[in-house]
Amino acid sequence: MTNLVGNWNYPTAMRFGIGRISELADCCRELGMKRPLLVTDPGLAGLPMVQEAVAANDASGVPTGLFSEIKPNPVGKNISAGVDAYKAGGHDGIIAFGGGSGLDAGKAIALMVGQTRPLWDFEDVGDNWTRVNASAVPPIIAVPTTSGTGSEVGRASVITNDETHNKLIIFHPTMVPSIVICDPALVAGLPAHITAATGMDALAHCLEAYSAPGYHPMAEGIAIEGLRLIHDWLPAAVEDGSNLEARSHMMAAAAMGATAFQKGLGAVHSLSHPVGAIYDTHHGLTNAVFMPYVMVFNRPAIDNKMGRAASFIGLKDASFDGMLQWVMDLRTAFNVPHTAAELGIKEDRMDEIAEKAEADPSTGGNPVKAGKAEMYQILAASMEGRV
């Protein structure tokens, strides 16, 4: 009974459904925004979905600025440039619009517009979050356009330090958007390979949250239902991007994964973060590469849990081996590289990656204790393809 203790937080107001992007201006007014700044990535900035959202806001009397100078893995300079644009435009709120990069950058810009300390002072370590001047953080609306990171319901952003090439988690409770618009129609045009990679990111979130130790039955329940939705609908979404039923379920699963992982993540993310920072790899794809190797490493602690999950999501082989085979089959179907070497990782940087993985905040949630030596062991297996 002494272990039945936890601190639980759950996400925010969500407007879910096809066509609900039409409510963006109403959401701005609800939060008191009169001149918001829409933050997105360069690829989306010129697409109709963004241009139409800005035009609709303008026509509704909510003039909206646009900032898109962010990398696929946002860096500190992107956040500084966004803060400058926010202040120069006299903005009073943020619309974070896009995949993980747009959402994370938007939230980080909102955090920083009223701070005097540097961004890195708010890394998710200890009580650093208490340094934030919370009253200076403007309201945030999130509009996801992928189904993977779930950053739309998160209280943190992953930003790469330009100088150290470390991916850092910047955290504060005020970073969770006040309103989320989940419109599956915005995801319909996503290419199959991006749908697959972001879907595997959602899978990693649900799988690691479900596997993490600690008492959080609400998160665990959400994680396992997220796994079922991914099992049932991710292949359909990859096969036919216009399948809005599949898109809807995957958009829900992505938000569920990010809601659940407040329970914890693990070594999949611990290894993916430094690899993404050093080699600028796609986060979801990198997670997919490391996933089976971490599962095998964690087997002593998660064997029974994987059997329960396999049964719940409807696998014929309701065991750890059944879950592992399902993951392997997805990787094959989606052309995910089997080895970490195929991501471009060089042997001479393995020691550095293992050291950074040990220090990653996600490591504390891994169900089997993993220090630098264990991270190197997992990485070595992944380089050689030894599952």
Number of C-alpha atoms within 10 A of each C-alpha: 4 4 7 9 10 11 8 11 12 12 18 14 12 16 17 16 14 17 13 15 23 15 14 24 23 14 19 22 14 10 16 14 23 17 22 28 28 28 31 27 24 15 11 17 19 11 10 10 16 19 13 13 19 22 14 19 20 15 11 13 12 20 18 23 19 20 21 21 18 23 16 17 21 26 23 20 16 22 25 17 15 26 21 13 18 25 13 9 15 13 19 20 25 29 29 32 29 28 24 29 24 33 32 32 32 34 34 30 29 30 30 22 21 17 16 10 12 10 19 15 13 22 20 17 14 8 9 15 17 12 13 22 15 16 9 14 22 25 23 30 28 29 27 29 25 25 32 32 30 26 30 36 27 26 22 24 28 23 27 26 17 14 8 9 17 20 24 23 21 24 24 22 14 22 26 24 29 19 24 25 25 27 23 28 20 21 24 20 13 17 13 16 15 18 27 28 25 28 29 31 28 31 30 26 35 33 26 29 29 29 28 23 18 15 15 20 14 13 24 24 15 22 30 25 18 28 26 21 21 26 19 16 21 25 18 18 26 23 16 15 18 17 16 19 14 24 28 22 19 30 28 21 31 32 26 28 33 28 27 29 27 20 26 24 28 29 34 28 27 27 28 26 27 25 30 22 24 17 13 17 18 19 23 26 26 24 28 28 26 26 27 25 24 25 26 17 20 19 17 11 16 20 17 14 15 23 18 16 23 24 16 14 19 12 17 10 14 18 19 21 16 18 24 18 15 17 19 19 12 17 21 12 12 20 13 20 17 21 21 20 17 13 20 11 17 12 13 8 11 18 15 14 25 25 17 20 29 22 15 23 20 21 23 20 23 23 23 21 14 22 17 17 13 17 27 21 17 25 26 19 18 22 21 12 16 13 16
